[in-house]
């Protein structure tokens, strides 16, 4: 298993994850964990971390550019 991490403001993390996950079929071998947090207690500076644990195959390692 490998881990891919997408982090940033919530819309940046979601966009990066969506680009990476495009044309991939998520199945029971893929674990996705999300964690939201505030920077300095400010809502506008909120961030999101998406951790994806996936099989160690070339198909899952590819990142869409």
PyMOL Python script that loads the backbone (N, CA, C, O; Angstrom):
from pymol import cmd

cmd.read_pdbstr("""\
ATOM      1  N   UNK A   1       0.842  -1.186   0.000  1.00  0.00           N
ATOM      2  CA  UNK A   1       0.000   0.000   0.000  1.00  0.00           C
ATOM      3  C   UNK A   1       0.882   1.241   0.000  1.00  0.00           C
ATOM      4  O   UNK A   1       1.968   1.257   0.579  1.00  0.00           O
ATOM      5  N   UNK A   2       0.391   2.268  -0.658  1.00  0.00           N
ATOM      6  CA  UNK A   2       1.046   3.564  -0.676  1.00  0.00           C
ATOM      7  C   UNK A   2       0.063   4.611  -0.172  1.00  0.00           C
ATOM      8  O   UNK A   2      -1.137   4.356  -0.072  1.00  0.00           O
ATOM      9  N   UNK A   3       0.583   5.790   0.142  1.00  0.00           N
ATOM     10  CA  UNK A   3      -0.250   6.878   0.630  1.00  0.00           C
ATOM     11  C   UNK A   3      -0.023   8.111  -0.231  1.00  0.00           C
ATOM     12  O   UNK A   3       1.117   8.489  -0.502  1.00  0.00           O
ATOM     13  N   UNK A   4      -1.105   8.729  -0.655  1.00  0.00           N
ATOM     14  CA  UNK A   4      -1.058   9.978  -1.409  1.00  0.00           C
ATOM     15  C   UNK A   4      -1.752  11.030  -0.553  1.00  0.00           C
ATOM     16  O   UNK A   4      -2.831  10.780  -0.015  1.00  0.00           O
ATOM     17  N   UNK A   5      -1.137  12.214  -0.423  1.00  0.00           N
ATOM     18  CA  UNK A   5      -1.687  13.262   0.445  1.00  0.00           C
ATOM     19  C   UNK A   5      -1.972  14.503  -0.387  1.00  0.00           C
ATOM     20  O   UNK A   5      -1.126  14.970  -1.148  1.00  0.00           O
ATOM     21  N   UNK A   6      -3.179  15.024  -0.226  1.00  0.00           N
ATOM     22  CA  UNK A   6      -3.592  16.274  -0.860  1.00  0.00           C
ATOM     23  C   UNK A   6      -3.908  17.246   0.261  1.00  0.00           C
ATOM     24  O   UNK A   6      -4.733  16.955   1.127  1.00  0.00           O
ATOM     25  N   UNK A   7      -3.255  18.403   0.247  1.00  0.00           N
ATOM     26  CA  UNK A   7      -3.425  19.339   1.355  1.00  0.00           C
ATOM     27  C   UNK A   7      -3.439  20.769   0.843  1.00  0.00           C
ATOM     28  O   UNK A   7      -2.749  21.101  -0.121  1.00  0.00           O
ATOM     29  N   UNK A   8      -4.218  21.599   1.485  1.00  0.00           N
ATOM     30  CA  UNK A   8      -4.304  23.016   1.136  1.00  0.00           C
ATOM     31  C   UNK A   8      -5.662  23.543   1.554  1.00  0.00           C
ATOM     32  O   UNK A   8      -6.383  22.906   2.322  1.00  0.00           O
ATOM     33  N   UNK A   9      -6.004  24.723   1.037  1.00  0.00           N
ATOM     34  CA  UNK A   9      -7.361  25.205   1.286  1.00  0.00           C
ATOM     35  C   UNK A   9      -8.307  24.159   0.730  1.00  0.00           C
ATOM     36  O   UNK A   9      -7.951  23.419  -0.187  1.00  0.00           O
ATOM     37  N   UNK A  10      -9.516  24.093   1.280  1.00  0.00           N
ATOM     38  CA  UNK A  10     -10.395  22.968   0.951  1.00  0.00           C
ATOM     39  C   UNK A  10     -10.598  22.810  -0.548  1.00  0.00           C
ATOM     40  O   UNK A  10     -10.593  21.684  -1.046  1.00  0.00           O
ATOM     41  N   UNK A  11     -10.778  23.905  -1.284  1.00  0.00           N
ATOM     42  CA  UNK A  11     -11.033  23.792  -2.722  1.00  0.00           C
ATOM     43  C   UNK A  11      -9.780  23.353  -3.487  1.00  0.00           C
ATOM     44  O   UNK A  11      -9.896  22.684  -4.514  1.00  0.00           O
ATOM     45  N   UNK A  12      -8.597  23.716  -3.011  1.00  0.00           N
ATOM     46  CA  UNK A  12      -7.357  23.273  -3.655  1.00  0.00           C
ATOM     47  C   UNK A  12      -7.147  21.776  -3.456  1.00  0.00           C
ATOM     48  O   UNK A  12      -6.782  21.063  -4.390  1.00  0.00           O
ATOM     49  N   UNK A  13      -7.381  21.307  -2.234  1.00  0.00           N
ATOM     50  CA  UNK A  13      -7.209  19.881  -1.935  1.00  0.00           C
ATOM     51  C   UNK A  13      -8.209  19.034  -2.719  1.00  0.00           C
ATOM     52  O   UNK A  13      -7.849  17.989  -3.260  1.00  0.00           O
ATOM     53  N   UNK A  14      -9.456  19.480  -2.780  1.00  0.00           N
ATOM     54  CA  UNK A  14     -10.484  18.737  -3.505  1.00  0.00           C
ATOM     55  C   UNK A  14     -10.175  18.719  -4.998  1.00  0.00           C
ATOM     56  O   UNK A  14     -10.313  17.677  -5.638  1.00  0.00           O
ATOM     57  N   UNK A  15      -9.759  19.853  -5.565  1.00  0.00           N
ATOM     58  CA  UNK A  15      -9.412  19.898  -6.987  1.00  0.00           C
ATOM     59  C   UNK A  15      -8.240  18.964  -7.306  1.00  0.00           C
ATOM     60  O   UNK A  15      -8.270  18.240  -8.301  1.00  0.00           O
ATOM     61  N   UNK A  16      -7.216  18.986  -6.462  1.00  0.00           N
ATOM     62  CA  UNK A  16      -6.054  18.110  -6.685  1.00  0.00           C
ATOM     63  C   UNK A  16      -6.460  16.639  -6.587  1.00  0.00           C
ATOM     64  O   UNK A  16      -6.029  15.820  -7.399  1.00  0.00           O
ATOM     65  N   UNK A  17      -7.286  16.305  -5.595  1.00  0.00           N
ATOM     66  CA  UNK A  17      -7.756  14.927  -5.452  1.00  0.00           C
ATOM     67  C   UNK A  17      -8.571  14.505  -6.671  1.00  0.00           C
ATOM     68  O   UNK A  17      -8.375  13.407  -7.193  1.00  0.00           O
ATOM     69  N   UNK A  18      -9.484  15.365  -7.131  1.00  0.00           N
ATOM     70  CA  UNK A  18     -10.324  15.036  -8.281  1.00  0.00           C
ATOM     71  C   UNK A  18      -9.497  14.820  -9.537  1.00  0.00           C
ATOM     72  O   UNK A  18      -9.801  13.919 -10.319  1.00  0.00           O
ATOM     73  N   UNK A  19      -8.454  15.624  -9.753  1.00  0.00           N
ATOM     74  CA  UNK A  19      -7.576  15.441 -10.912  1.00  0.00           C
ATOM     75  C   UNK A  19      -6.853  14.106 -10.824  1.00  0.00           C
ATOM     76  O   UNK A  19      -6.714  13.400 -11.823  1.00  0.00           O
ATOM     77  N   UNK A  20      -6.396  13.764  -9.630  1.00  0.00           N
ATOM     78  CA  UNK A  20      -5.679  12.509  -9.437  1.00  0.00           C
ATOM     79  C   UNK A  20      -6.617  11.310  -9.613  1.00  0.00           C
ATOM     80  O   UNK A  20      -6.234  10.308 -10.216  1.00  0.00           O
ATOM     81  N   UNK A  21      -7.839  11.409  -9.091  1.00  0.00           N
ATOM     82  CA  UNK A  21      -8.773  10.282  -9.091  1.00  0.00           C
ATOM     83  C   UNK A  21      -9.517  10.114 -10.416  1.00  0.00           C
ATOM     84  O   UNK A  21     -10.237   9.132 -10.594  1.00  0.00           O
ATOM     85  N   UNK A  22      -9.355  11.054 -11.342  1.00  0.00           N
ATOM     86  CA  UNK A  22     -10.062  10.977 -12.621  1.00  0.00           C
ATOM     87  C   UNK A  22      -9.726   9.656 -13.328  1.00  0.00           C
ATOM     88  O   UNK A  22      -8.561   9.278 -13.453  1.00  0.00           O
ATOM     89  N   UNK A  23     -10.753   8.984 -13.775  1.00  0.00           N
ATOM     90  CA  UNK A  23     -10.655   7.708 -14.498  1.00  0.00           C
ATOM     91  C   UNK A  23     -10.137   6.557 -13.641  1.00  0.00           C
ATOM     92  O   UNK A  23      -9.756   5.519 -14.181  1.00  0.00           O
ATOM     93  N   UNK A  24     -10.113   6.713 -12.334  1.00  0.00           N
ATOM     94  CA  UNK A  24      -9.753   5.616 -11.434  1.00  0.00           C
ATOM     95  C   UNK A  24     -11.028   5.114 -10.762  1.00  0.00           C
ATOM     96  O   UNK A  24     -11.899   5.906 -10.403  1.00  0.00           O
ATOM     97  N   UNK A  25     -11.132   3.831 -10.599  1.00  0.00           N
ATOM     98  CA  UNK A  25     -12.282   3.246  -9.928  1.00  0.00           C
ATOM     99  C   UNK A  25     -11.934   3.026  -8.467  1.00  0.00           C
ATOM    100  O   UNK A  25     -11.064   2.219  -8.141  1.00  0.00           O
ATOM    101  N   UNK A  26     -12.614   3.744  -7.597  1.00  0.00           N
ATOM    102  CA  UNK A  26     -12.385   3.564  -6.169  1.00  0.00           C
ATOM    103  C   UNK A  26     -13.085   2.288  -5.729  1.00  0.00           C
ATOM    104  O   UNK A  26     -14.256   2.073  -6.043  1.00  0.00           O
ATOM    105  N   UNK A  27     -12.365   1.445  -5.003  1.00  0.00           N
ATOM    106  CA  UNK A  27     -12.927   0.175  -4.567  1.00  0.00           C
ATOM    107  C   UNK A  27     -12.560  -0.076  -3.107  1.00  0.00           C
ATOM    108  O   UNK A  27     -12.063   0.818  -2.421  1.00  0.00           O
ATOM    109  N   UNK A  28     -12.805  -1.285  -2.645  1.00  0.00           N
ATOM    110  CA  UNK A  28     -12.581  -1.605  -1.238  1.00  0.00           C
ATOM    111  C   UNK A  28     -11.108  -1.636  -0.850  1.00  0.00           C
ATOM    112  O   UNK A  28     -10.793  -1.685   0.339  1.00  0.00           O
ATOM    113  N   UNK A  29     -10.193  -1.608  -1.829  1.00  0.00           N
ATOM    114  CA  UNK A  29      -8.761  -1.581  -1.531  1.00  0.00           C
ATOM    115  C   UNK A  29      -8.254  -0.161  -1.288  1.00  0.00           C
ATOM    116  O   UNK A  29      -7.106   0.027  -0.884  1.00  0.00           O
ATOM    117  N   UNK A  30      -9.097   0.831  -1.531  1.00  0.00           N
ATOM    118  CA  UNK A  30      -8.703   2.232  -1.398  1.00  0.00           C
ATOM    119  C   UNK A  30      -9.351   2.819  -0.150  1.00  0.00           C
ATOM    120  O   UNK A  30     -10.566   2.734   0.031  1.00  0.00           O
ATOM    121  N   UNK A  31      -8.531   3.411   0.704  1.00  0.00           N
ATOM    122  CA  UNK A  31      -9.024   4.032   1.934  1.00  0.00           C
ATOM    123  C   UNK A  31      -8.791   5.530   1.819  1.00  0.00           C
ATOM    124  O   UNK A  31      -7.675   5.976   1.551  1.00  0.00           O
ATOM    125  N   UNK A  32      -9.860   6.309   2.025  1.00  0.00           N
ATOM    126  CA  UNK A  32      -9.759   7.763   1.950  1.00  0.00           C
ATOM    127  C   UNK A  32     -10.121   8.339   3.309  1.00  0.00           C
ATOM    128  O   UNK A  32     -11.179   8.038   3.862  1.00  0.00           O
ATOM    129  N   UNK A  33      -9.236   9.168   3.838  1.00  0.00           N
ATOM    130  CA  UNK A  33      -9.462   9.810   5.132  1.00  0.00           C
ATOM    131  C   UNK A  33      -9.324  11.314   4.937  1.00  0.00           C
ATOM    132  O   UNK A  33      -8.354  11.771   4.332  1.00  0.00           O
ATOM    133  N   UNK A  34     -10.275  12.084   5.439  1.00  0.00           N
ATOM    134  CA  UNK A  34     -10.192  13.540   5.333  1.00  0.00           C
ATOM    135  C   UNK A  34     -10.068  14.145   6.717  1.00  0.00           C
ATOM    136  O   UNK A  34     -10.593  13.616   7.697  1.00  0.00           O
ATOM    137  N   UNK A  35      -9.368  15.255   6.777  1.00  0.00           N
ATOM    138  CA  UNK A  35      -9.188  15.955   8.042  1.00  0.00           C
ATOM    139  C   UNK A  35      -9.197  17.457   7.758  1.00  0.00           C
ATOM    140  O   UNK A  35      -8.332  17.963   7.043  1.00  0.00           O
ATOM    141  N   UNK A  36     -10.167  18.159   8.315  1.00  0.00           N
ATOM    142  CA  UNK A  36     -10.238  19.606   8.160  1.00  0.00           C
ATOM    143  C   UNK A  36      -9.699  20.287   9.404  1.00  0.00           C
ATOM    144  O   UNK A  36      -9.849  19.779  10.515  1.00  0.00           O
ATOM    145  N   UNK A  37      -9.076  21.431   9.214  1.00  0.00           N
ATOM    146  CA  UNK A  37      -8.545  22.168  10.364  1.00  0.00           C
ATOM    147  C   UNK A  37      -8.474  23.656  10.046  1.00  0.00           C
ATOM    148  O   UNK A  37      -8.473  24.060   8.884  1.00  0.00           O
ATOM    149  N   UNK A  38      -8.416  24.458  11.100  1.00  0.00           N
ATOM    150  CA  UNK A  38      -8.332  25.907  10.971  1.00  0.00           C
ATOM    151  C   UNK A  38      -6.903  26.370  11.214  1.00  0.00           C
ATOM    152  O   UNK A  38      -6.240  25.904  12.140  1.00  0.00           O
ATOM    153  N   UNK A  39      -6.440  27.274  10.391  1.00  0.00           N
ATOM    154  CA  UNK A  39      -5.151  27.922  10.632  1.00  0.00           C
ATOM    155  C   UNK A  39      -5.395  29.152  11.498  1.00  0.00           C
ATOM    156  O   UNK A  39      -6.149  30.047  11.117  1.00  0.00           O
ATOM    157  N   UNK A  40      -4.769  29.192  12.639  1.00  0.00           N
ATOM    158  CA  UNK A  40      -4.871  30.340  13.538  1.00  0.00           C
ATOM    159  C   UNK A  40      -6.314  30.651  13.920  1.00  0.00           C
ATOM    160  O   UNK A  40      -6.636  31.799  14.223  1.00  0.00           O
ATOM    161  N   UNK A  41      -7.180  29.650  13.909  1.00  0.00           N
ATOM    162  CA  UNK A  41      -8.562  29.825  14.336  1.00  0.00           C
ATOM    163  C   UNK A  41      -9.414  30.662  13.397  1.00  0.00           C
ATOM    164  O   UNK A  41     -10.489  31.110  13.796  1.00  0.00           O
ATOM    165  N   UNK A  42      -8.979  30.887  12.174  1.00  0.00           N
ATOM    166  CA  UNK A  42      -9.717  31.726  11.236  1.00  0.00           C
ATOM    167  C   UNK A  42     -10.400  30.853  10.189  1.00  0.00           C
ATOM    168  O   UNK A  42      -9.766  30.013   9.550  1.00  0.00           O
ATOM    169  N   UNK A  43     -11.694  31.066  10.026  1.00  0.00           N
ATOM    170  CA  UNK A  43     -12.445  30.241   9.074  1.00  0.00           C
ATOM    171  C   UNK A  43     -11.923  30.404   7.648  1.00  0.00           C
ATOM    172  O   UNK A  43     -11.806  29.421   6.917  1.00  0.00           O
ATOM    173  N   UNK A  44     -11.608  31.637   7.247  1.00  0.00           N
ATOM    174  CA  UNK A  44     -11.157  31.863   5.875  1.00  0.00           C
ATOM    175  C   UNK A  44      -9.819  31.193   5.592  1.00  0.00           C
ATOM    176  O   UNK A  44      -9.467  30.994   4.429  1.00  0.00           O
ATOM    177  N   UNK A  45      -9.076  30.847   6.617  1.00  0.00           N
ATOM    178  CA  UNK A  45      -7.802  30.160   6.450  1.00  0.00           C
ATOM    179  C   UNK A  45      -7.921  28.656   6.694  1.00  0.00           C
ATOM    180  O   UNK A  45      -6.918  27.974   6.902  1.00  0.00           O
ATOM    181  N   UNK A  46      -9.150  28.146   6.666  1.00  0.00           N
ATOM    182  CA  UNK A  46      -9.332  26.730   6.929  1.00  0.00           C
ATOM    183  C   UNK A  46      -8.670  25.904   5.833  1.00  0.00           C
ATOM    184  O   UNK A  46      -8.568  26.335   4.684  1.00  0.00           O
ATOM    185  N   UNK A  47      -8.232  24.730   6.203  1.00  0.00           N
ATOM    186  CA  UNK A  47      -7.524  23.854   5.273  1.00  0.00           C
ATOM    187  C   UNK A  47      -8.098  22.444   5.363  1.00  0.00           C
ATOM    188  O   UNK A  47      -8.816  22.098   6.301  1.00  0.00           O
ATOM    189  N   UNK A  48      -7.762  21.656   4.372  1.00  0.00           N
ATOM    190  CA  UNK A  48      -8.242  20.282   4.302  1.00  0.00           C
ATOM    191  C   UNK A  48      -7.088  19.380   3.917  1.00  0.00           C
ATOM    192  O   UNK A  48      -6.268  19.729   3.069  1.00  0.00           O
ATOM    193  N   UNK A  49      -7.032  18.235   4.537  1.00  0.00           N
ATOM    194  CA  UNK A  49      -6.043  17.221   4.182  1.00  0.00           C
ATOM    195  C   UNK A  49      -6.813  15.965   3.781  1.00  0.00           C
ATOM    196  O   UNK A  49      -7.661  15.480   4.530  1.00  0.00           O
ATOM    197  N   UNK A  50      -6.510  15.449   2.603  1.00  0.00           N
ATOM    198  CA  UNK A  50      -7.114  14.206   2.115  1.00  0.00           C
ATOM    199  C   UNK A  50      -5.993  13.185   1.998  1.00  0.00           C
ATOM    200  O   UNK A  50      -5.049  13.375   1.231  1.00  0.00           O
ATOM    201  N   UNK A  51      -6.098  12.110   2.754  1.00  0.00           N
ATOM    202  CA  UNK A  51      -5.112  11.032   2.700  1.00  0.00           C
ATOM    203  C   UNK A  51      -5.753   9.848   1.996  1.00  0.00           C
ATOM    204  O   UNK A  51      -6.845   9.410   2.359  1.00  0.00           O
ATOM    205  N   UNK A  52      -5.066   9.337   0.986  1.00  0.00           N
ATOM    206  CA  UNK A  52      -5.580   8.209   0.209  1.00  0.00           C
ATOM    207  C   UNK A  52      -4.563   7.072   0.299  1.00  0.00           C
ATOM    208  O   UNK A  52      -3.416   7.222  -0.122  1.00  0.00           O
ATOM    209  N   UNK A  53      -4.986   5.950   0.843  1.00  0.00           N
ATOM    210  CA  UNK A  53      -4.154   4.748   0.893  1.00  0.00           C
ATOM    211  C   UNK A  53      -4.621   3.852  -0.248  1.00  0.00           C
ATOM    212  O   UNK A  53      -5.801   3.512  -0.338  1.00  0.00           O
ATOM    213  N   UNK A  54      -3.686   3.472  -1.121  1.00  0.00           N
ATOM    214  CA  UNK A  54      -4.052   2.743  -2.330  1.00  0.00           C
ATOM    215  C   UNK A  54      -3.028   1.652  -2.624  1.00  0.00           C
ATOM    216  O   UNK A  54      -1.917   1.679  -2.094  1.00  0.00           O
ATOM    217  N   UNK A  55      -3.408   0.681  -3.479  1.00  0.00           N
ATOM    218  CA  UNK A  55      -2.478  -0.392  -3.845  1.00  0.00           C
ATOM    219  C   UNK A  55      -1.238   0.156  -4.552  1.00  0.00           C
ATOM    220  O   UNK A  55      -1.286   1.218  -5.174  1.00  0.00           O
ATOM    221  N   UNK A  56      -0.146  -0.566  -4.453  1.00  0.00           N
ATOM    222  CA  UNK A  56       1.122  -0.156  -5.080  1.00  0.00           C
ATOM    223  C   UNK A  56       1.189  -0.651  -6.523  1.00  0.00           C
ATOM    224  O   UNK A  56       1.921  -1.588  -6.841  1.00  0.00           O
ATOM    225  N   UNK A  57       0.419  -0.008  -7.378  1.00  0.00           N
ATOM    226  CA  UNK A  57       0.460  -0.343  -8.802  1.00  0.00           C
ATOM    227  C   UNK A  57       0.674   0.935  -9.596  1.00  0.00           C
ATOM    228  O   UNK A  57       0.404   2.033  -9.109  1.00  0.00           O
ATOM    229  N   UNK A  58       1.158   0.784 -10.818  1.00  0.00           N
ATOM    230  CA  UNK A  58       1.444   1.945 -11.657  1.00  0.00           C
ATOM    231  C   UNK A  58       0.180   2.755 -11.937  1.00  0.00           C
ATOM    232  O   UNK A  58       0.241   3.981 -12.034  1.00  0.00           O
ATOM    233  N   UNK A  59      -0.947   2.092 -12.064  1.00  0.00           N
ATOM    234  CA  UNK A  59      -2.211   2.783 -12.332  1.00  0.00           C
ATOM    235  C   UNK A  59      -2.545   3.784 -11.238  1.00  0.00           C
ATOM    236  O   UNK A  59      -3.029   4.878 -11.528  1.00  0.00           O
ATOM    237  N   UNK A  60      -2.295   3.425  -9.992  1.00  0.00           N
ATOM    238  CA  UNK A  60      -2.624   4.305  -8.866  1.00  0.00           C
ATOM    239  C   UNK A  60      -1.554   5.357  -8.634  1.00  0.00           C
ATOM    240  O   UNK A  60      -1.834   6.392  -8.030  1.00  0.00           O
ATOM    241  N   UNK A  61      -0.348   5.120  -9.096  1.00  0.00           N
ATOM    242  CA  UNK A  61       0.740   6.088  -8.892  1.00  0.00           C
ATOM    243  C   UNK A  61       0.664   7.255  -9.877  1.00  0.00           C
ATOM    244  O   UNK A  61       1.229   8.318  -9.620  1.00  0.00           O
ATOM    245  N   UNK A  62      -0.027   7.067 -10.996  1.00  0.00           N
ATOM    246  CA  UNK A  62      -0.086   8.092 -12.030  1.00  0.00           C
ATOM    247  C   UNK A  62      -0.856   9.318 -11.524  1.00  0.00           C
ATOM    248  O   UNK A  62      -1.929   9.190 -10.936  1.00  0.00           O
ATOM    249  N   UNK A  63      -0.298  10.494 -11.760  1.00  0.00           N
ATOM    250  CA  UNK A  63      -0.965  11.751 -11.406  1.00  0.00           C
ATOM    251  C   UNK A  63      -1.265  12.509 -12.685  1.00  0.00           C
ATOM    252  O   UNK A  63      -0.376  12.736 -13.506  1.00  0.00           O
ATOM    253  N   UNK A  64      -2.522  12.901 -12.850  1.00  0.00           N
ATOM    254  CA  UNK A  64      -2.947  13.670 -14.015  1.00  0.00           C
ATOM    255  C   UNK A  64      -2.341  15.057 -13.974  1.00  0.00           C
ATOM    256  O   UNK A  64      -2.396  15.720 -12.938  1.00  0.00           O
ATOM    257  N   UNK A  65      -1.762  15.514 -15.078  1.00  0.00           N
ATOM    258  CA  UNK A  65      -1.125  16.844 -15.123  1.00  0.00           C
ATOM    259  C   UNK A  65      -2.058  17.864 -15.734  1.00  0.00           C
ATOM    260  O   UNK A  65      -1.698  19.035 -15.855  1.00  0.00           O
TER     261      UNK A  65
END
""", "prot")
cmd.dss("prot")
cmd.show_as("cartoon", "prot")
cmd.util.cbc("prot")
cmd.orient("prot")
